[in-house]
Amino acid sequence: MPELPEPSNAARFEANASRQRVTRSLDLPALGRIDTLAQELAMLQDRGKRRIAILGSRHVPVVSIHLVELVSRSLAQEGHNLITSGAQGVNAAVIRSVLEVDPARLTVLLPQSLERQPLESRDQLEQVLHLVEKPEHDELPLPMASSLCNHEIISRCDQLICYAFHDSETLLSSCRTAEDLGKVVSLMFFD
């Protein structure tokens, strides 16, 4: 029996290529997802003014506070309306920045009444023109009241920017809710 010649490298490559599947990155997304992507791209390209919610952790590295302030200030200067809550950390940085630019562009929803907020927050919150209190949530544990507050903030916005840690359960849950509602979500992690 005659010996067969050793296949060339090109022949081996073609044989391997024909046995391999096309990678998932080339697969088309589901039809329902295409509509969502198209809506998100249209919103990002739209030069119109948006209602942008910014939420985040109470415990924030100092350098990150400056980033939050810069983003908030820039969005307010562009004429967008910002919505946040009244906690320290990210939310306080948003409030401080927007109050400097245009207080009318800021809405703050509190998870409970103003009296339930920490003393160090009250002076700043009393300067907010559009302040929504929730005294009916005063008897709820703060994590539950915060979650309800975040859901209301999300219902009022077109886009959510969230600064969190990987173990920030309430914030991550809020991001999932916003995505489920078809909002554009930008999630940035401190860790």
C-alpha positions in Angstrom: 0.0 0.0 0.0 1.4 3.4 -1.0 2.2 5.9 1.8 0.1 9.0 1.9 1.9 12.3 2.0 1.8 14.3 5.2 -0.9 17.0 5.0 0.4 20.6 4.6 -0.1 23.2 7.3 -2.8 24.9 5.2 -4.7 21.6 4.8 -4.6 21.0 8.5 -5.8 24.6 9.2 -8.7 24.1 6.7 -9.7 20.8 8.3 -9.6 22.4 11.8 -11.6 25.4 10.7 -14.4 23.4 9.2 -14.8 21.5 12.5 -15.0 24.6 14.7 -18.1 26.6 15.4 -18.4 30.3 14.6 -17.9 32.3 17.8 -20.9 33.7 19.6 -19.7 37.2 19.0 -20.8 36.8 15.4 -24.2 35.6 16.3 -27.1 38.0 15.9 -28.9 39.2 19.0 -32.5 38.1 19.6 -35.0 40.2 17.7 -36.5 41.7 20.9 -33.0 42.8 22.0 -32.4 44.6 18.6 -35.3 47.0 19.3 -33.9 47.7 22.8 -30.4 48.4 21.4 -31.8 50.7 18.7 -33.7 52.7 21.4 -30.6 52.9 23.6 -28.5 54.1 20.7 -31.1 56.6 19.6 -31.2 58.0 23.1 -27.5 58.3 23.4 -27.3 60.2 20.0 -30.2 62.5 20.9 -29.0 65.9 21.7 -32.2 66.7 23.7 -32.2 67.3 27.4 -32.7 64.2 29.5 -33.7 63.3 33.1 -30.7 61.6 34.4 -30.6 59.8 37.8 -27.4 59.5 39.6 -27.2 57.0 42.5 -24.3 55.7 44.5 -22.7 54.5 47.6 -22.4 56.4 50.8 -18.8 55.3 51.3 -16.7 56.8 48.5 -13.0 57.3 47.9 -12.1 61.0 47.8 -10.7 60.8 44.3 -14.0 59.3 43.1 -16.0 62.1 44.7 -14.2 64.5 42.4 -15.2 62.4 39.4 -18.9 62.3 40.5 -18.8 66.1 40.9 -17.3 66.6 37.5 -19.8 64.4 35.7 -22.8 66.0 37.6 -21.6 69.5 37.0 -21.0 68.8 33.3 -24.5 67.2 32.8 -26.2 70.2 34.6 -24.2 72.7 32.5 -25.4 70.8 29.3 -29.0 71.4 30.5 -29.9 68.0 31.7 -32.1 67.6 34.8 -30.6 65.4 37.5 -32.4 63.3 40.0 -30.7 61.7 43.1 -31.4 60.8 46.7 -30.2 62.6 49.8 -27.5 60.3 51.3 -23.9 61.2 51.9 -21.2 60.1 49.4 -22.2 60.0 45.8 -25.6 61.6 46.2 -24.2 64.5 48.3 -21.6 65.1 45.6 -24.3 65.3 43.0 -26.4 67.7 45.1 -23.4 70.0 45.8 -22.3 70.1 42.1 -25.7 70.8 40.7 -26.5 73.5 43.3 -23.4 75.3 42.1 -24.5 75.3 38.5 -28.3 75.6 38.5 -30.5 74.5 41.5 -33.6 74.3 39.2 -32.0 71.3 37.4 -32.0 69.2 40.6 -34.6 67.0 42.1 -33.8 65.1 45.3 -36.1 62.2 46.5 -35.5 61.3 50.1 -36.2 57.7 51.3 -37.8 59.1 54.5 -38.7 62.6 55.9 -36.1 65.3 56.1 -36.0 65.0 59.9 -34.8 61.4 59.5 -31.7 62.5 57.5 -28.4 62.9 59.2 -27.7 66.4 60.6 -24.7 66.9 58.3 -27.0 66.4 55.3 -29.9 68.6 56.3 -28.2 72.0 55.6 -27.4 70.9 52.1 -30.9 69.4 51.5 -32.6 72.5 52.7 -31.1 74.4 49.8 -32.7 72.0 47.2 -35.6 73.6 45.4 -37.3 70.3 44.3 -37.1 68.1 47.5 -39.5 65.2 47.8 -39.8 63.7 51.3 -41.4 60.4 52.2 -42.6 60.6 55.8 -44.8 57.6 55.2 -41.6 55.5 55.0 -40.2 56.8 58.4 -41.2 53.5 60.1 -39.5 51.3 57.5 -35.9 50.1 57.9 -33.6 52.4 55.9 -32.5 49.7 53.4 -36.2 49.1 52.5 -37.0 52.8 52.3 -33.9 53.4 50.2 -34.9 50.6 47.8 -38.4 52.1 47.4 -36.8 55.5 46.9 -34.5 54.2 44.2 -37.4 52.6 42.3 -39.2 55.9 42.3 -36.1 57.8 41.1 -35.7 55.2 38.3 -39.4 55.6 37.3 -38.8 59.4 36.8 -35.6 59.2 34.8 -34.5 58.4 31.2 -31.0 57.2 32.1 -29.3 55.9 35.3 -25.7 56.5 36.2 -24.7 54.4 39.2 -21.5 54.4 41.2 -21.2 51.3 43.4 -19.1 48.5 44.9 -19.6 44.9 43.8 -21.3 44.1 47.1 -23.8 47.1 47.0 -26.9 44.9 46.8 -29.5 47.8 46.9 -27.7 49.7 44.1 -27.1 46.6 41.9 -30.8 45.7 42.3 -31.8 49.2 41.3 -29.6 48.9 38.1 -31.3 45.6 37.2 -34.7 47.2 37.7 -33.7 50.2 35.5 -32.5 47.8 32.7 -35.7 45.8 33.0 -37.6 49.1 32.4 -35.6 49.8 29.3 -33.5 52.7 30.8 -30.0 53.4 29.7 -27.8 52.3 32.6 -24.1 53.2 33.2 -22.7 51.2 36.2 -19.3 52.1 37.5 -17.5 50.2 40.3 -15.2 51.7 42.9 -13.6 48.3 43.5 
